Amino acid sequence: MKRFFNRALGRLAVLAAGLATMAAMVSAHAATPPEIRLDYAYYSPESLVIKRFGWLEDEFRPDHTQIKWVLSLGSNRALEYLNSGAIDMGSTAGLAAVLGKANGNPIKTVYIFSRPEWTALVVRKDSPIKSLADLKGKKIAATKGTDPFLFTLRALHTVGLTRDDVELVNLQHPDGRTALANSQVDAWAGLDPHMAAAQIDDGDRLLYRNVDFNTYGFLDAREAFLQQYPQTVARVLKVYEKARVWIVAHPDDAAQIVAEESKVSLPVARLQLQRNDFSQPVPGAQQIAALKAAAPILVQEQLVKPGTDLPQVIDALVDTQVAQPVVTAARTQ
């Protein structure tokens, strides 16, 4: 009898320990972190609106969760911050996110903040350059690891040129504009709002435009953060969705916020917003197809390791599940 009770007690202890472990795991899975670190970027209008109105602070105030904002000047910076853990969620271009993921950055795309035409190849208003072919042997400013950089490579390929046929000068986006204005480079792979400012304020010309070579505006989360705090990510997306809807309904007010936050004129901010399509916030088949069509440039220009399965990388990057219930719930309210 004593042996029976000992066995029973042992089994109960194991069961209790297992239940305690499961409870701890569930609690940790559902808990809200003490701090959420996000980027804001001049190319992400939602981030500027959310930051201005304090909507994330309002959302998480009952949880005593602090919100920390970090400025990203380009996808390369956002990806660096995500990879180092400096931020939990960040704003990047789609193809830049693929490049980061392929090179080991553990991220997931959870939301589309816009479908922009935010980059083009820009030349000065008095430039003798008239076509892409004229760029052979010329200096082009471009921020490595960003949509404008990858846009430039794809554009060159359309006329049979590669990066070996030009001199790419790695400058952060605003510095690229300055270099173009000072005639230190012949062309610049622009990014809004700097590109819109160059057009309006400097009279610069867009030498080459191709909206299909502009990849989507992705909101990415660190995989570890998404796994540990899925409900927190969903709540962040709820606020992003609120901002997206607000921007569509209040374009003039949104332009004012973009102008003030980015320190550009109101006409520049309006031009930037006009080049954004805010209608498709949920990542899905359309984004995956666009990225798979764009991905070969990463192999052709040897930006990823030989043998990298880019379609698999893209499938692993784009999370089609997280945003859908958030957007659906917002539309029914």
N, C-alpha and C positions, 0 to 999 in steps of 0.2 A: 504493500500500500504506500509506504514511504517513497519507494522508487517511482511509483506512479505519480505521486504529487510532485516530486522533484522534476519529473519529465514535463508535467503539465505547467509547472511554474517556469521552467526553462522556455517552453514554447510561448507562453504568455509574454515573457520578457523579450523574446525575439520579435513577437508580433508588435509589442508596444514600441520597441525601438524602431521597427519598420514604419509604423504609423507616425512616430515622431519625426523620422527623417522625411517622410512624404509631406507632412504638415509644414516642415521647415522649407522644403523645396517649393511647395505651393505658395507659402508666404513670401519667399524670396522672389519667386516668379512674378507675383502680383504687386510687390512693394513699389513705392515711388522713390526714386533716388533723392538724396539730399540736394543734389545740384544737377541741372540739365545744361549742357554746354552746346550752343548752336552758333552757326555763323550767320552773319548778315552780309549781303553782297549787293553792289550797285546794279548788277545784272539780274537780281532776283527781286522784283517789285514786292512780292508778298512779304519777304523778310523785312523790308523797310517799313511796310505798313504795320506789321505785327509789332515790330520794335517801337515804332512811334506811339502806338496806342496802348502798349503794355498788355496786350491780350494774353500772352503766355504767362506773364506774372500773375494776372487775374485768375487764369485757369488753375494754376498750381499753388496759389496762396493758401487755400485750405489745407494743403499737404505740407506747408512750411518748406516747400522746395524752392531753392534759389535758381534763378535763370541767369546764365552768363553768356553774353554776346561777344563774338569774336569776328572781326572784319576779315573777309576773304577778298583779295584783290583779283583773283582768278581761280579757275578750276584747279590749277596746280597747287595753289595755297590751300584750298579746301581739302584736297586729297592728302596733302602733307599733314594737315591738322587731324584729319580722320585717322590716318595711319599711325600717328604718334599718340592718339588718344586725347589730344588737346581739345577736340570737340566730339560730341556724340552724334550730331547730325549736321550735314553740310550741303552746300549748293554747288553742283558741278554741271558741266555739259555731258551729254550722254556718252559720246565717244571717248571723252577724257576719262569718264568713269570706267569704261571698258578697259582702257589702257592701264589704269590704276589697278583694277581687279586682276588683270592678266599678269601684272608684275607683283602680285602678292598682297595688295591692299584688301583687307577683309571687310568689304562693304556690301550693302544691299540697297538697291534703289526702291524707295517705298512710295514716291509721289512725283508727279510731273507738275512743276510750278508754272511752266509755259512751253509753248512751241514757238520759239523765237526765230526771227532772222536778225541775229545780233552780231554777226560778223560778215565782213566782206574785205576785199583787197582795196586799199585806199592809196591814192596818190595825190600830190599837191595839185592845186588848180592850174598851175602853169607847167605841169610836168609834160615832157614830150612823149611819155609812155602812153600808148593808145590801146594795147592789147596784152593778153597774158604772155604771148610769145616775146614781147618786147622786154620782159623781165629777165630774160637770159643774161647771166653775168651781172645782175643788179643786186643791191642790198635790200633785204626785206626784213623789217622788224616783226618778230612774232614771239609770243610767250610759249616756250616749250611746254608740252603736256596739256595744252588747252585746246578748245574748239577752234579758235583762229589759227593756231599752228597746224592742226590737222586739216582744216579747211584749205590752207595754203598748199599743203602737199597734194591734196586731191585736185585742187584747181590746176596746179602745174602739170599733173598727170594728164589732164584733158588735152593739153597741147604737146604732149610727148616730152615734158621736162620733168626732172627730179630735183631733189634738194641739192644734188651735186652740181646742178646747172646754175644755181643762185647762191648768194651768201646770206644765210639766215642769221640774223642778229637777235640773240635771246634777251629781250627786254620785257619787263612787266608792262601790262597794257598802257597805263598812262605815260610811261616813259617812252613807249613806242610812238605814241602820238607826238610827244615833244621832239623825238629824234626826226620824225618826218617833217615837222614844222621848221626844224633847224637845218634841213637838207643833209642830215647825217646818214639817212637811208633814202632809198628811192621809192620804196613802198612800205606799207604797214598793214599787217593783218589786224584790222580794227576790232574793237569790242564796244558795244553800247554800255553806258551812255557816252563814253569817250569818242566813239565813232560818230555818233549823232552830233556831238559838240564840234568835232572837226569839220563836219559838213556845214553846219550852220554858222559857227563862229569863224572858221578859217576858209570856208569855201572849197574845201577839199572834195575831190571826185571819187566816187566808187568805181574803180576800174573793173571789178568783176564781182557779180552777185550771183548766188545760187542758193535759194532757200533750202533745197534738198540736201545741200552740204552742211547746213546748220543742224546740229543734232539737238535733241530736246533738253530742256532745263530740268535736271534731275535733282531731287532731294534724296540724299543718301544717308543711311544710318550705319554705324559700326555694327557688324554682325553680333558681337558679344552684347552690345547694348540692346539691340532688338530682341535677342534671345532672352535676356534677363528681365527686360522691362517692356514687354509687348503692349501692355495697356497704356504705358506712358507714351510710347511712340504713336499709338492711335490717338491719344489726346492732343499731341503736338499736331498731328495731321488734321484733326478737327479744327484747330485754330488756323492752320494754313488754308483749309477749305473756306473758312469764314473770310479770310483775307482775299482769297481768289474771287469769291462772289462779290465782295465789297468793291474790289477794283473794277470789275465789269460794270457794276451799277453806278460807280462814282469815278469815271475816268478823269474828270478835271481835278477833283480832290486828290486822286492817286498821283496824277502828274505833279501836283504841287509838292506832295510828300517826297516823290522821287527827286525832284529838283532840289529841294532843301537838303535832303540827306546826302545826295551825291554831289551837291555844290555845283550844279549846272543850271542853265537858264530854263525857264518854263517851256519855251519852244523846243529845246533839246529833249527835255523829259517827255513832252508830248510825242515827239518823233520816235523816241525809244519805245514808248508804250504802244504806238501804232504798229510797230513791227513785232508785237507779241500776240499769239493766239492762246487765250486762257481757257479754251473750251474742253480740253481733255486731261483731267487731273489724274486719272487712274492709269498706272503703267500696264501695258498689255501687249497684244500681238503686234500692233502697229509700230510701237517703239522697238520691239525685238527685231522685227523685219528690217526696219531702217538701220539698226545697228549692225545687223548681219550683212547688209548691203555695203555699209561703210567700212567694216572691219578689215577687209583685205589691204587697205593702205597701211595698217599697222605691221603687216607681214612684209609688204613690198618695201617699206622704208626701214625694216629691221628694228622696229621699236619694241618688239616682244621677242622672247626666246624662240629659237627655231623649234617647230613641232607643237607650239601652243595651239590648243583646240579652242579657237575663238568663239565658235558657235556655242560650245559648252560653257565657256566663260560668261557669255551674254545670258544664257539661260539661267546660270547660277546668280548673276547679278540682279536681274529684274524680278522683283517680288510683285506678283500680280494680285496678291491676296489681301495685303494689309489695308490698302486705301479704299477698296471697294465698299465695305460696310460703312466706313466713315462717310464717304461721299453720298451713299444711298441714304443714310440716316439724316444727313444735312438737307437733302432734297425733300424729305418728307416732313420736315419741321415747318 
